[in-house]
Amino acid sequence: MADPTTFEQNLAAADKYLARFAALPLPHFINGEPHGGSANATFANQSPIDGRHLGDVTSGTSTDIDAAARAAASAFEEWSNTPGAERKRILHRVADLIEEHAHQIAVTESVDTGQTMRFMGHAALRGAANFRFFADQAPAANDGRSLPTPDHVNYTTRHPIGPVGVITPWNTPFMLSTWKIAPALAAGCTVVHKPAEWSPFTAHLLAEFASEAGLPPGVLNVVHGLGETAGASLTEHPEIKAIAFVGESGTGSKIQAQGAPSLKRLHFELGGKNPVIVFDDADIDRALDAAIFMIYSLNGERCTSSSRVLIQSTIYDEFVDRLANKMKRVPVGHPLDPSSVIGPLIHPRHHEKVCSYHDLARDEGATVVRGTSWADAPAGGNWVEPVLFTGATNDMRIAQEEIFGPALTAIAFSDEADAVEIANRTDYGLAGYVWTNDIARGHRVAHALEAGMVWINSQNVRHLPTPFGGTKASGIGRDGGDWSFDFYMETKNIAVAFGHHVIPKLGG
Ligand code: NAD
């Protein structure tokens, strides 16, 4: 980012960028224009930093969802027939605008979510990278495969499925929404986006940048509102052919039921309770840094966080001591201060949930090691210190439930079989991390883990062409690379006979 990033400059930038949201209720964005909603109803958006009122947000109704879905349906024919090269050009322009406004996006997201600038700057740029990656795939998105036989040429083609709904959560909302919206647009689909009600601001910025980049009206629409009203209507709307959803597992199962009558195609990225398994032959320094990074970055509000660290008993005490020492030095501070790692949690309700696990850990018999808090934290914010739960066992709720905060549960294991058994004994199956210098064991454990993604001797380093997604209660389907197009497109097989195959003669 070329823009200023000192604390003072970020504070000044926040005043400038957030003023518009305080001045007027945040509208929907339908058919290329701001839209005030049919019900004249709004909900308040509060700062995680100090509880201050950041602005009002239009509360979407089924009528608003209907308007957006119809706009997306009307725009579909033109957009789906726009040549891939032209879609590519427009989507690269969106990426250009994201890069030009990366500091604005990062500051806005940081104030709206409490996530620190250290990570939000990268997240904004990752949003641009997502657009560029999928833009480049647009020209070949319709291409299929040739599967000939001696009698026939079979070839496949792909066609965009139609208008789709994208429903996103409040952790890194901008980046996550681009991960869904960019491939949908590249495939030729039109989109209705329902962002999380706790972090609505940057969805509007994305719609504005997309419009400025030349995306035709109706191709990307945004409707704000609550999950059980606006979100539910979107999942039920007959014009919407598929729903890409990122959020909690329980919400996923509700959406499955809501979408059933209209036979929605669904893609779910849900919760996780991801194990990081550290064997005693691992590069301990790197494993420590990775375990710390993957739980205390992004406020621990991260689906792929390393929320359970499984440590071989031979090194358990030493590893846990070193984890605790490092964790105590992770700074909590104002999210706009570039030196802060942990900022306030998104919402008082989430704060209460995360903190309830501190007491629960003690009640369950684990030891709670607390990190530092921020002495000057503004009153009224959702401030939390990082914690490490040691001496835990895998049957405890702190080892089974997704806390979604800066809280790491440390569990000892005896050998490889024990590690795999503990790792897999959870409802979730999103990601797993394995640390060992025994290459064969690394592969064996990776194969045995019930997870959609495994990293060996690595933290979560993403490569956009690779598949992303989870098993069990962590999700249905994959995106990334061509997997995204498989979701947003229908595959058709066309069989052409050479003219000499036998056609059975019935009836003479
Ligand atoms: P959530 O499920 O409460 O909400 C997510 C979105 O769904 C919001 O926009 C919400 O308004 C909407 N929603 C709620 N009820 C709905 C309904 N009945 N119908 C339609 N939409 C509805 O999740 P959250 O608390 O915002 O986000 C945190 C969760 O997201 C965590 O579980 C986290 O692991 C998960 N997550 C998963 C991934 C992944 O890739 N697997 C990535 C990020 C976050």
Residues whose N, C-alpha, C, O or C-beta is under 5 A from the ligand:
A	BS01	NAD	I167 T168 P169 W170 K194 P195 A196 E197 G225 L226 G227 E228 G231 A232 V246 G247 E248 S249 T251 K254 E269 L270 G271 G272 C303 S474
